Amino acid sequence: MVLWLAAGIICLGVFPLPAQDVDQGTQLDTQIQIKPRGPTYDPEARRDPFRDLLAGQDPRDKDKTRGLQQLAIEDAVLIGIVKHKGNLTAIINDAQGYPYYIKTGDNFLNGFVLNVTDSQVIFRQTKERGIPLTSPKDIVQEIKLEER
């Protein structure tokens, strides 16, 4: 009996069982090919630093009113009015303090510049929170006599 047991153990070591062949075959077949991908960024509620800030615009463009379409009239603060060659141009700051030069007809996020005079700028608000107003509102910002 011991002889039979020893012979069986030797046979198992020399001749692999068919189940062992299947395991080795599946191990070879199930190898996963990992392809390297480009770097990813998880913003976690932060601004994506890799986003194109110019949004396809030419950085050599001399248009000073590029950011006005994203600025609401309520966020504009009148700093001054300049007269050059008979044309009036108003200087305003946005909420971050960035200056813009505006003229009559320039568009904002929720309206446009109706008129620029020597002492005031009149804005016409046509939208409120993105919804068109039934009757537009005129918003006047003035420069005091001491500030001129």
DSSP file (Angstrom, degrees, kcal/mol; ACC not computed):
  #  RESIDUE AA STRUCTURE BP1 BP2  ACC     N-H-->O    O-->H-N    N-H-->O    O-->H-N    TCO  KAPPA ALPHA  PHI   PSI    X-CA   Y-CA   Z-CA
    1    1 A M     >        0   0    0      0, 0.0     4,-2.1     0, 0.0     5,-0.1   0.000 360.0 360.0 360.0 -42.0    0.0    0.0    0.0
    2    2 A V  H  >  +     0   0    0      1,-0.2     4,-2.5     2,-0.2     5,-0.2   0.868 360.0  55.4 -64.0 -35.6    2.8    2.4    0.8
    3    3 A L  H  > S+     0   0    0      1,-0.2     4,-2.3     2,-0.2    -1,-0.2   0.907 107.4  48.1 -64.2 -41.9    4.3    1.5   -2.5
    4    4 A W  H  > S+     0   0    0      1,-0.2     4,-2.1     2,-0.2    -1,-0.2   0.883 111.3  50.9 -66.1 -37.3    1.2    2.4   -4.3
    5    5 A L  H  X S+     0   0    0     -4,-2.1     4,-1.9     2,-0.2    -2,-0.2   0.908 110.8  47.6 -67.2 -42.5    1.0    5.7   -2.5
    6    6 A A  H  X S+     0   0    0     -4,-2.5     4,-2.0     1,-0.2    -2,-0.2   0.894 111.5  51.1 -65.2 -40.8    4.6    6.6   -3.3
    7    7 A A  H  X S+     0   0    0     -4,-2.3     4,-2.2     1,-0.2    -2,-0.2   0.882 109.4  51.4 -65.5 -38.0    4.1    5.7   -7.0
    8    8 A G  H  X S+     0   0    0     -4,-2.1     4,-2.0     2,-0.2    -1,-0.2   0.889 109.4  48.9 -65.9 -40.2    1.0    7.9   -7.1
    9    9 A I  H  X S+     0   0    0     -4,-1.9     4,-1.7     2,-0.2    -1,-0.2   0.894 111.6  49.7 -67.3 -39.3    2.9   10.9   -5.6
   10   10 A I  H  X S+     0   0    0     -4,-2.0     4,-2.0     1,-0.2     5,-0.2   0.906 110.0  51.0 -65.4 -41.6    5.7   10.5   -8.1
   11   11 A C  H  X S+     0   0    0     -4,-2.2     4,-3.1     1,-0.2    -2,-0.2   0.885 107.6  53.1 -63.9 -38.5    3.3   10.3  -11.0
   12   12 A L  H  < S+     0   0    0     -4,-2.0    -1,-0.2     1,-0.2    -2,-0.2   0.889 111.0  46.3 -64.9 -37.5    1.5   13.5   -9.9
   13   13 A G  H  < S+     0   0    0     -4,-1.7    -1,-0.2     1,-0.1    -2,-0.2   0.847 120.2  38.8 -72.1 -33.4    4.8   15.3   -9.8
   14   14 A V  H  < S+     0   0    0     -4,-2.0    -2,-0.2     1,-0.2    -3,-0.2   0.902 119.7  42.0 -85.2 -43.7    6.0   14.0  -13.2
   15   15 A F  S  < S-     0   0    0     -4,-3.1    -1,-0.2    -5,-0.2     2,-0.0  -0.903  83.1-141.4-108.5 109.7    2.7   14.1  -15.1
   16   16 A P        -     0   0    0      0, 0.0    -3,-0.1     0, 0.0    -4,-0.0  -0.358  22.6-110.6 -69.7 149.4    0.6   17.2  -14.5
   17   17 A L    >>  -     0   0    0     -5,-0.2     4,-1.3     1,-0.1     3,-0.6  -0.400  24.7-114.5 -74.0 155.0   -3.1   16.9  -14.2
   18   18 A P  H 3> S+     0   0    0      0, 0.0     4,-1.9     0, 0.0     5,-0.1   0.834 115.9  60.3 -61.1 -32.2   -5.3   18.3  -17.0
   19   19 A A  H 3> S+     0   0    0      1,-0.2     4,-1.9     2,-0.2     5,-0.1   0.853 102.0  53.2 -64.1 -34.2   -6.8   20.9  -14.6
   20   20 A Q  H <> S+     0   0    0     -3,-0.6     4,-2.0     2,-0.2    -1,-0.2   0.877 106.6  52.5 -68.3 -36.4   -3.3   22.3  -14.0
   21   21 A D  H  X S+     0   0    0     -4,-1.3     4,-2.4     1,-0.2    -2,-0.2   0.897 107.9  51.3 -63.8 -40.3   -2.8   22.7  -17.8
   22   22 A V  H  X S+     0   0    0     -4,-1.9     4,-2.7     2,-0.2     5,-0.2   0.910 108.3  51.6 -65.0 -41.2   -6.1   24.6  -18.0
   23   23 A D  H  X S+     0   0    0     -4,-1.9     4,-1.9     1,-0.2    -1,-0.2   0.917 111.7  46.3 -62.6 -42.6   -5.0   27.0  -15.2
   24   24 A Q  H  X S+     0   0    0     -4,-2.0     4,-1.7     2,-0.2    -1,-0.2   0.895 113.0  50.8 -67.1 -37.9   -1.7   27.7  -16.9
   25   25 A G  H  X S+     0   0    0     -4,-2.4     4,-2.1     1,-0.2    -2,-0.2   0.906 110.8  47.4 -65.6 -42.2   -3.4   28.2  -20.2
   26   26 A T  H  X S+     0   0    0     -4,-2.7     4,-2.2     1,-0.2    -1,-0.2   0.838 107.6  56.8 -70.3 -30.4   -5.9   30.7  -18.8
   27   27 A Q  H  < S+     0   0    0     -4,-1.9    -1,-0.2    -5,-0.2    -2,-0.2   0.900 110.3  44.5 -65.3 -38.3   -3.2   32.5  -17.0
   28   28 A L  H >< S+     0   0    0     -4,-1.7     3,-0.7     1,-0.2    -2,-0.2   0.877 116.5  46.4 -71.1 -37.7   -1.5   33.1  -20.4
   29   29 A D  H 3< S+     0   0    0     -4,-2.1    -2,-0.2     1,-0.2    -1,-0.2   0.789 108.7  54.7 -76.7 -27.6   -4.7   34.0  -22.1
   30   30 A T  T 3< S+     0   0    0     -4,-2.2     2,-0.3    -5,-0.2    -1,-0.2   0.195  70.6 131.3 -97.1  17.9   -6.0   36.4  -19.4
   31   31 A Q    <   -     0   0    0     -3,-0.7     2,-0.4    -4,-0.1    -3,-0.0  -0.557  54.9-133.0 -69.2 131.9   -3.0   38.7  -19.3
   32   32 A I        -     0   0    0     -2,-0.3     2,-0.7     1,-0.0    -2,-0.1  -0.729   6.4-139.0 -92.7 130.7   -4.2   42.3  -19.5
   33   33 A Q        -     0   0    0     -2,-0.4     2,-0.7     2,-0.0    -1,-0.0  -0.804  16.7-158.7 -88.3 116.7   -2.5   44.7  -21.8
   34   34 A I        -     0   0    0     -2,-0.7    -2,-0.0     2,-0.0     0, 0.0  -0.871   4.4-161.6-100.2 117.7   -2.2   48.0  -20.1
   35   35 A K        -     0   0    0     -2,-0.7     2,-0.2     1,-0.0    -2,-0.0  -0.848  22.7-117.9 -99.6 131.4   -1.7   50.9  -22.6
   36   36 A P        -     0   0    0      0, 0.0     2,-0.2     0, 0.0    -1,-0.0  -0.464  32.1-161.8 -68.5 136.7   -0.2   54.1  -21.2
   37   37 A R        -     0   0    0     -2,-0.2     3,-0.1     1,-0.2     0, 0.0  -0.670  26.9 -88.3-109.8 169.0   -2.6   57.1  -21.5
   38   38 A G        -     0   0    0     -2,-0.2    -1,-0.2     1,-0.2     2,-0.0  -0.192  60.8 -74.6 -69.3 169.3   -1.8   60.8  -21.3
   39   39 A P        -     0   0    0      0, 0.0     2,-0.3     0, 0.0    -1,-0.2  -0.336  48.5-151.6 -66.5 147.2   -1.9   62.6  -18.0
   40   40 A T        -     0   0    0     -3,-0.1     2,-0.4     2,-0.0    -3,-0.0  -0.823   1.7-149.5-117.2 159.8   -5.2   63.3  -16.4
   41   41 A Y        -     0   0    0     -2,-0.3     7,-0.0     7,-0.0     9,-0.0  -0.995   4.4-162.2-134.1 127.7   -6.3   66.1  -14.1
   42   42 A D        -     0   0    0     -2,-0.4    -2,-0.0     1,-0.1     0, 0.0  -0.923   6.5-166.2-108.0 106.7   -8.9   66.0  -11.4
   43   43 A P    >   -     0   0    0      0, 0.0     3,-0.7     0, 0.0    -1,-0.1   0.769   9.4-157.5 -70.1 -25.9   -9.8   69.6  -10.5
   44   44 A E  T 3  S-     0   0    0      1,-0.3     3,-0.1     2,-0.0    -2,-0.1   0.930  78.4 -40.4  46.0  57.0  -11.8   68.8   -7.3
   45   45 A A  T 3  S+     0   0    0      1,-0.3     2,-0.3     0, 0.0    -1,-0.3   0.677 118.2 115.4  67.7  21.5  -13.7   72.1   -7.5
   46   46 A R  S <  S-     0   0    0     -3,-0.7    -1,-0.3     1,-0.0     2,-0.2  -0.808  76.7 -90.5-113.1 161.0  -10.7   74.1   -8.6
   47   47 A R        -     0   0    0     -2,-0.3    -1,-0.0    -3,-0.1     3,-0.0  -0.466  42.8-114.0 -68.3 138.0  -10.1   75.9  -11.9
   48   48 A D    >   -     0   0    0     -2,-0.2     3,-1.3     1,-0.2    -1,-0.1  -0.647  23.0-159.5 -74.9 114.2   -8.5   73.7  -14.6
   49   49 A P  T 3  S+     0   0    0      0, 0.0    -1,-0.2     0, 0.0    -2,-0.0   0.614  87.8  58.4 -73.2  -9.2   -5.0   75.3  -15.2
   50   50 A F  T 3  S+     0   0    0      2,-0.1     2,-0.1     3,-0.0    -2,-0.1   0.431  78.5 115.0 -98.7   0.1   -4.7   73.6  -18.6
   51   51 A R  S <  S-     0   0    0     -3,-1.3     2,-0.7     1,-0.1     3,-0.1  -0.440  78.6-106.6 -72.4 143.6   -7.9   75.1  -20.1
   52   52 A D        -     0   0    0      1,-0.2     3,-0.4    -2,-0.1    -1,-0.1  -0.601  32.4-170.1 -72.7 111.0   -7.5   77.4  -23.0
   53   53 A L  S    S+     0   0    0     -2,-0.7    -1,-0.2     1,-0.2    -2,-0.0   0.736  83.1  55.4 -77.2 -22.7   -8.1   80.9  -21.6
   54   54 A L  S >  S-     0   0    0      3,-0.1     3,-1.4    -3,-0.1    -1,-0.2   0.652  94.4-143.9 -84.2 -14.7   -8.2   82.6  -24.9
   55   55 A A  T 3  S-     0   0    0     -3,-0.4     3,-0.1     1,-0.3    -2,-0.1   0.882  70.6 -47.3  53.5  44.9  -10.9   80.2  -26.3
   56   56 A G  T 3  S+     0   0    0      1,-0.3    -1,-0.3     0, 0.0     2,-0.2   0.504 104.1 136.1  81.6   4.8   -9.4   80.2  -29.8
   57   57 A Q    <   -     0   0    0     -3,-1.4    -1,-0.3     1,-0.1    -3,-0.1  -0.536  63.4-105.3 -85.7 153.2   -8.9   83.9  -30.1
   58   58 A D    >   -     0   0    0     -2,-0.2     3,-1.9     1,-0.1    -1,-0.1  -0.648  21.3-148.3 -76.7 122.3   -5.8   85.4  -31.5
   59   59 A P  T 3  S+     0   0    0      0, 0.0    -1,-0.1     0, 0.0    -2,-0.0   0.700  96.5  62.4 -67.4 -15.9   -3.7   86.9  -28.6
   60   60 A R  T 3  S+     0   0    0      2,-0.0     2,-0.2    -3,-0.0    -2,-0.1   0.455  75.0 121.9 -85.8   0.2   -2.4   89.6  -31.0
   61   61 A D    <   -     0   0    0     -3,-1.9    -4,-0.0     1,-0.1     0, 0.0  -0.453  54.1-154.5 -65.1 129.9   -6.0   90.9  -31.5
   62   62 A K        +     0   0    0     -2,-0.2     2,-0.5     2,-0.0    -1,-0.1   0.294  49.2 130.3 -91.2   9.3   -6.1   94.6  -30.4
   63   63 A D    >   -     0   0    0      1,-0.2     3,-0.8     2,-0.1    -2,-0.1  -0.526  39.8-167.3 -69.0 116.1   -9.8   94.5  -29.6
   64   64 A K  T 3  S+     0   0    0     -2,-0.5     3,-0.4     1,-0.2    37,-0.3   0.661  79.7  63.1 -79.4 -16.5  -10.1   96.1  -26.1
   65   65 A T  T >>  +     0   0    0      1,-0.2     3,-1.0     2,-0.1     4,-0.5   0.132  64.8 116.3 -96.6  21.0  -13.7   95.0  -25.6
   66   66 A R  T <4 S+     0   0    0     -3,-0.8     3,-0.4     1,-0.2    -1,-0.2   0.868  80.5  39.2 -58.7 -41.3  -13.0   91.2  -25.7
   67   67 A G  T >4 S+     0   0    0     -3,-0.4     3,-1.4     1,-0.2    -1,-0.2   0.471  90.8  89.5 -91.9  -1.7  -14.1   90.5  -22.1
   68   68 A L  G X4 S+     0   0    0     -3,-1.0     3,-1.7     1,-0.3    41,-0.6   0.831  76.8  65.1 -66.0 -31.4  -17.1   92.9  -22.0
   69   69 A Q  G 3< S+     0   0    0     -4,-0.5    -1,-0.3    -3,-0.4    39,-0.1   0.674 105.7  45.9 -66.0 -14.4  -19.5   90.2  -23.2
   70   70 A Q  G <  S+     0   0    0     -3,-1.4     2,-0.5    -4,-0.1    -1,-0.3   0.365  97.2  90.3-104.6   2.0  -18.8   88.3  -20.0
   71   71 A L    <   -     0   0    0     -3,-1.7    38,-2.7    -4,-0.2    39,-0.4  -0.868  69.5-138.8-105.5 129.4  -19.1   91.4  -17.7
   72   72 A A    >   -     0   0    0     -2,-0.5     3,-1.0    36,-0.2     4,-0.5  -0.551  19.8-122.7 -81.8 150.9  -22.5   92.3  -16.2
   73   73 A I  G >  S+     0   0    0      1,-0.3     3,-1.3    -2,-0.2    -1,-0.1   0.868 111.4  60.0 -60.8 -37.1  -23.4   96.0  -16.1
   74   74 A E  G 3  S+     0   0    0      1,-0.3    -1,-0.3     3,-0.0    -3,-0.0   0.768 102.0  53.8 -63.8 -25.1  -23.8   95.8  -12.3
   75   75 A D  G <  S+     0   0    0     -3,-1.0     2,-0.4     2,-0.0    -1,-0.3   0.553  86.6 101.2 -86.3  -8.5  -20.2   94.8  -11.9
   76   76 A A    <   -     0   0    0     -3,-1.3     2,-0.5    -4,-0.5    18,-0.2  -0.630  53.5-165.9 -82.5 132.4  -18.9   97.8  -13.9
   77   77 A V  E     -A   93   0A   0     16,-2.2    16,-2.2    -2,-0.4     2,-0.4  -0.980  20.8-128.6-119.4 120.7  -17.4  100.7  -11.9
   78   78 A L  E     +A   92   0A   0     -2,-0.5    14,-0.2    14,-0.2     3,-0.1  -0.535  32.9 168.5 -72.7 124.6  -16.9  104.0  -13.7
   79   79 A I  E     -     0   0A   0     12,-3.2     2,-0.3     1,-0.4    13,-0.2   0.778  58.0 -31.5-104.1 -40.9  -13.4  105.3  -13.2
   80   80 A G  E     -A   91   0A   0     11,-1.7    11,-3.6     2,-0.0     2,-0.4  -0.990  44.6-124.6-170.6 169.4  -13.1  108.1  -15.7
   81   81 A I  E     -A   90   0A   0     -2,-0.3     2,-0.4     9,-0.3     9,-0.2  -0.999  23.7-164.5-131.0 131.3  -14.1  109.5  -19.1
   82   82 A V  E     -A   89   0A   0      7,-3.4     7,-2.9    -2,-0.4     2,-0.6  -0.927   8.4-153.1-119.6 138.7  -11.5  110.5  -21.7
   83   83 A K  E     +A   88   0A   0     -2,-0.4     2,-0.4     5,-0.2     5,-0.2  -0.956  20.2 171.2-112.5 120.3  -12.0  112.7  -24.8
   84   84 A H  E >  S-A   87   0A   0      3,-2.6     3,-1.9    -2,-0.6    -2,-0.0  -0.977  70.2 -18.0-134.1 119.7   -9.6  112.0  -27.7
   85   85 A K  T 3  S-     0   0    0     -2,-0.4    -1,-0.1     1,-0.3     3,-0.1   0.851 127.8 -52.7  53.6  38.9  -10.0  113.6  -31.1
   86   86 A G  T 3  S+     0   0    0      1,-0.2     2,-0.4     0, 0.0    -1,-0.3   0.366 114.5 115.3  84.4  -5.8  -13.7  114.4  -30.3
   87   87 A N  E <   -A   84   0A   0     -3,-1.9    -3,-2.6     2,-0.0     2,-0.4  -0.841  58.2-140.2-101.9 134.0  -14.6  110.8  -29.3
   88   88 A L  E     -A   83   0A   0     -2,-0.4     2,-0.4    -5,-0.2    16,-0.3  -0.783  20.0-177.8 -93.8 132.0  -15.6  110.0  -25.7
   89   89 A T  E     -A   82   0A   0     -7,-2.9    -7,-3.4    -2,-0.4     2,-0.3  -0.998  13.9-147.1-129.9 129.8  -14.3  106.8  -24.1
   90   90 A A  E     -AB  81 102A   0     12,-2.6    12,-2.9    -2,-0.4     2,-0.5  -0.734   5.7-145.5 -96.8 146.0  -15.2  105.7  -20.6
   91   91 A I  E     +AB  80 101A   0    -11,-3.6   -12,-3.2    -2,-0.3   -11,-1.7  -0.953  25.4 173.6-110.6 122.7  -12.8  103.7  -18.4
   92   92 A I  E     -AB  78 100A   0      8,-2.5     8,-2.8    -2,-0.5     2,-0.3  -0.870  21.5-141.3-125.0 159.9  -14.4  101.2  -16.1
   93   93 A N  E     -AB  77  99A   0    -16,-2.2   -16,-2.2    -2,-0.3     2,-0.1  -0.913  14.2-138.6-115.2 147.5  -13.2   98.5  -13.8
   94   94 A D    >   -     0   0    0      4,-1.7     3,-1.7    -2,-0.3   -18,-0.1  -0.266  45.4 -80.4 -89.3-172.7  -14.7   95.0  -13.3
   95   95 A A  T 3  S+     0   0    0      1,-0.3   -19,-0.0     2,-0.1    -1,-0.0   0.785 132.6  50.0 -62.9 -28.0  -15.1   93.3   -9.9
   96   96 A Q  T 3  S-     0   0    0      2,-0.1    -1,-0.3     0, 0.0    -3,-0.0   0.462 121.0-106.1 -89.3  -1.6  -11.4   92.3   -9.9
   97   97 A G    <   +     0   0    0     -3,-1.7    -2,-0.1     1,-0.3     0, 0.0   0.556  69.0 148.3  90.4   8.4  -10.2   95.8  -10.7
   98   98 A Y        -     0   0    0      1,-0.1    -4,-1.7    -5,-0.0    -1,-0.3  -0.650  44.2-127.5 -78.9 128.7   -9.3   95.0  -14.3
   99   99 A P  E     -B   93   0A   0      0, 0.0     2,-0.3     0, 0.0    -6,-0.2  -0.473  24.6-172.8 -82.3 147.7   -9.8   98.1  -16.5
  100  100 A Y  E     -B   92   0A   0     -8,-2.8    -8,-2.5    -2,-0.2     2,-0.5  -0.974  18.1-140.1-132.2 148.2  -11.9   98.2  -19.7
  101  101 A Y  E     -B   91   0A   0     -2,-0.3     2,-0.3   -37,-0.3   -10,-0.2  -0.952  29.1-174.6-109.2 120.6  -12.3  101.1  -22.3
  102  102 A I  E     -B   90   0A   0    -12,-2.9   -12,-2.6    -2,-0.5     2,-0.3  -0.863  12.1-173.6-122.8 152.4  -15.8  101.4  -23.5
  103  103 A K    >   -     0   0    0     -2,-0.3     3,-1.8   -14,-0.2    10,-0.2  -0.797  47.8 -64.4-129.6 172.2  -17.6  103.4  -26.2
  104  104 A T  T 3  S+     0   0    0    -16,-0.3    10,-0.2    -2,-0.3    11,-0.1  -0.398 121.6  25.0 -59.7 130.6  -21.3  103.9  -27.1
  105  105 A G  T 3  S+     0   0    0      8,-2.5    -1,-0.2     1,-0.3     2,-0.1   0.272  81.4 142.1  98.1 -10.5  -22.7  100.6  -28.5
  106  106 A D    <   -     0   0    0     -3,-1.8     7,-2.0     6,-0.1    -1,-0.3  -0.426  47.6-126.8 -66.8 138.5  -20.3   98.2  -26.7
  107  107 A N  B     -C  112   0B   0      5,-0.2     5,-0.3    -2,-0.1     2,-0.2  -0.619  24.1-171.2 -91.8 145.1  -22.1   95.1  -25.5
  108  108 A F        -     0   0    0      3,-3.3     3,-0.5    -2,-0.3   -39,-0.2  -0.633  43.6 -91.4-117.9 179.6  -22.2   93.6  -22.0
  109  109 A L  S    S+     0   0    0    -38,-2.7   -37,-0.2   -41,-0.6   -40,-0.1   0.876 124.6  19.1 -61.4 -39.1  -23.5   90.3  -20.7
  110  110 A N  S    S-     0   0    0    -39,-0.4    16,-1.8    17,-0.0    17,-1.8   0.088 133.9 -23.1-124.6  23.5  -26.9   91.8  -19.9
  111  111 A G  E     - D   0 125B   0     -3,-0.5    -3,-3.3    14,-0.3     2,-0.3  -0.968  64.8 -98.1 170.1-151.7  -27.1   94.9  -22.0
  112  112 A F  E     -CD 107 124B   0     12,-1.9    12,-2.9    -2,-0.3     2,-0.6  -0.946  37.8 -85.1-155.0 171.6  -25.1   97.6  -23.8
  113  113 A V  E     - D   0 123B   0     -7,-2.0    -8,-2.5    -2,-0.3    10,-0.2  -0.774  35.5-176.2 -87.3 117.7  -23.7  101.2  -23.5
  114  114 A L  E     -     0   0B   0      8,-2.5     2,-0.3    -2,-0.6     9,-0.2   0.896  63.5 -12.0 -81.2 -42.8  -26.4  103.6  -24.6
  115  115 A N  E     - D   0 122B   0      7,-1.7     7,-2.9   -11,-0.1     2,-0.5  -0.989  48.3-152.1-160.1 147.9  -24.4  106.8  -24.4
  116  116 A V  E     + D   0 121B   0     -2,-0.3     5,-0.2     5,-0.2     2,-0.2  -0.993  25.2 173.1-123.5 122.2  -21.2  108.3  -23.0
  117  117 A T        -     0   0    0      3,-3.0   -28,-0.0    -2,-0.5    -2,-0.0  -0.523  50.1 -85.7-114.6-174.4  -21.2  112.0  -22.1
  118  118 A D  S    S+     0   0    0      1,-0.2   -37,-0.1    -2,-0.2     3,-0.1   0.797 124.8  17.9 -63.8 -28.7  -18.6  114.3  -20.4
  119  119 A S  S    S+     0   0    0      1,-0.1    24,-2.9   -39,-0.1     2,-0.3   0.455 123.4  34.8-125.8  -1.8  -19.8  113.3  -16.9
  120  120 A Q  E     - E   0 142B   0     22,-0.2    -3,-3.0     2,-0.0     2,-0.4  -0.984  53.3-141.7-152.7 161.2  -21.8  110.0  -17.2
  121  121 A V  E     -DE 116 141B   0     20,-2.7    20,-2.5    -2,-0.3     2,-0.6  -0.996  18.0-153.3-123.5 130.7  -22.2  106.7  -18.9
  122  122 A I  E     -DE 115 140B   0     -7,-2.9    -8,-2.5    -2,-0.4    -7,-1.7  -0.925  11.2-168.2-109.3 119.2  -25.7  105.4  -19.6
  123  123 A F  E     -DE 113 139B   0     16,-3.5    16,-2.9    -2,-0.6     2,-0.6  -0.802  12.5-145.9-101.0 145.5  -26.1  101.6  -19.8
  124  124 A R  E     -DE 112 138B   0    -12,-2.9   -12,-1.9    -2,-0.3     2,-0.6  -0.954  11.7-152.8-112.3 114.2  -29.3   99.9  -21.1
  125  125 A Q  E     +DE 111 137B   0     12,-3.5    12,-2.0    -2,-0.6   -14,-0.3  -0.762  22.9 167.4 -88.2 120.3  -30.0   96.7  -19.3
  126  126 A T  E     +     0   0B   0    -16,-1.8     7,-2.8    -2,-0.6     2,-0.3   0.540  61.6  41.3-108.9 -12.0  -31.9   94.3  -21.6
  127  127 A K  E     - E   0 132B   0    -17,-1.8     2,-0.4     5,-0.3    -1,-0.1  -0.961  55.9-161.5-135.7 152.5  -31.6   91.1  -19.6
  128  128 A E  E >  S- E   0 131B   0      3,-2.5     3,-1.6    -2,-0.3   -18,-0.0  -0.952  85.1 -15.7-135.9 118.0  -31.8   90.0  -16.0
  129  129 A R  T 3  S-     0   0    0     -2,-0.4    -1,-0.1     1,-0.3   -19,-0.0   0.827 129.2 -54.8  56.6  35.3  -30.2   86.7  -15.0
  130  130 A G  T 3  S+     0   0    0      1,-0.2    -1,-0.3   -21,-0.0   -20,-0.0   0.365 115.0 114.9  85.8  -5.5  -30.2   85.7  -18.7
  131  131 A I  E <  S-E  128   0B   0     -3,-1.6    -3,-2.5     1,-0.0    -1,-0.2  -0.855  71.7-114.7-100.8 129.2  -33.9   86.4  -19.2
  132  132 A P  E     -E  127   0B   0      0, 0.0    -5,-0.3     0, 0.0     2,-0.2  -0.343  29.4-125.1 -62.0 139.1  -34.9   89.2  -21.5
  133  133 A L  E     -     0   0B   0     -7,-2.8     0, 0.0     1,-0.1     0, 0.0  -0.585   4.9-136.7 -82.6 146.5  -36.7   92.1  -19.8
  134  134 A T  E    S+     0   0B   0      1,-0.3    -1,-0.1    -2,-0.2    -7,-0.0   0.883  99.2  21.6 -70.4 -37.3  -40.1   93.3  -21.1
  135  135 A S  E    S-     0   0B   0     -3,-0.0    -1,-0.3     0, 0.0     0, 0.0  -0.981  93.3-123.9-130.2 122.2  -39.0   96.9  -20.8
  136  136 A P  E     -     0   0B   0      0, 0.0     2,-0.4     0, 0.0   -10,-0.2  -0.228  20.8-134.6 -64.3 152.0  -35.3   97.7  -20.7
  137  137 A K  E     -E  125   0B   0    -12,-2.0   -12,-3.5     2,-0.0     2,-0.5  -0.873   7.0-139.2-107.9 139.2  -33.8   99.6  -17.8
  138  138 A D  E     -E  124   0B   0     -2,-0.4     2,-0.5   -14,-0.2   -14,-0.2  -0.870  16.0-164.4 -97.2 128.5  -31.4  102.5  -18.1
  139  139 A I  E     -E  123   0B   0    -16,-2.9   -16,-3.5    -2,-0.5     2,-0.5  -0.962   4.9-159.5-115.1 124.8  -28.6  102.5  -15.5
  140  140 A V  E     -E  122   0B   0     -2,-0.5     2,-0.5   -18,-0.2   -18,-0.2  -0.894   8.6-172.7-109.6 129.7  -26.6  105.8  -15.2
  141  141 A Q  E     -E  121   0B   0    -20,-2.5   -20,-2.7    -2,-0.5     2,-0.3  -0.990  14.7-167.2-118.8 128.1  -23.1  106.0  -13.6
  142  142 A E  E     -E  120   0B   0     -2,-0.5     2,-0.5   -22,-0.2   -22,-0.2  -0.791  20.7-135.0-116.0 155.2  -21.8  109.5  -13.1
  143  143 A I        -     0   0    0    -24,-2.9     5,-0.1    -2,-0.3   -64,-0.1  -0.943  32.4-124.8-104.1 127.6  -18.4  111.0  -12.2
  144  144 A K    >>  -     0   0    0     -2,-0.5     3,-1.0     1,-0.1     4,-0.9  -0.312  21.6-111.6 -69.9 156.3  -18.7  113.6   -9.5
  145  145 A L  T 34 S+     0   0    0      1,-0.3     3,-0.5     2,-0.2    -1,-0.1   0.826 117.8  55.7 -58.4 -34.0  -17.3  117.0  -10.2
  146  146 A E  T 34 S+     0   0    0      1,-0.2    -1,-0.3     2,-0.1    -2,-0.0   0.793 105.6  52.3 -70.1 -27.2  -14.5  116.5   -7.7
  147  147 A E  T <4        0   0    0     -3,-1.0    -1,-0.2     1,-0.2    -2,-0.2   0.652 360.0 360.0 -84.3 -15.7  -13.3  113.3   -9.5
  148  148 A R     <        0   0    0     -4,-0.9    -1,-0.2    -3,-0.5    -2,-0.1   0.489 360.0 360.0 -74.4 360.0  -13.0  114.9  -13.0
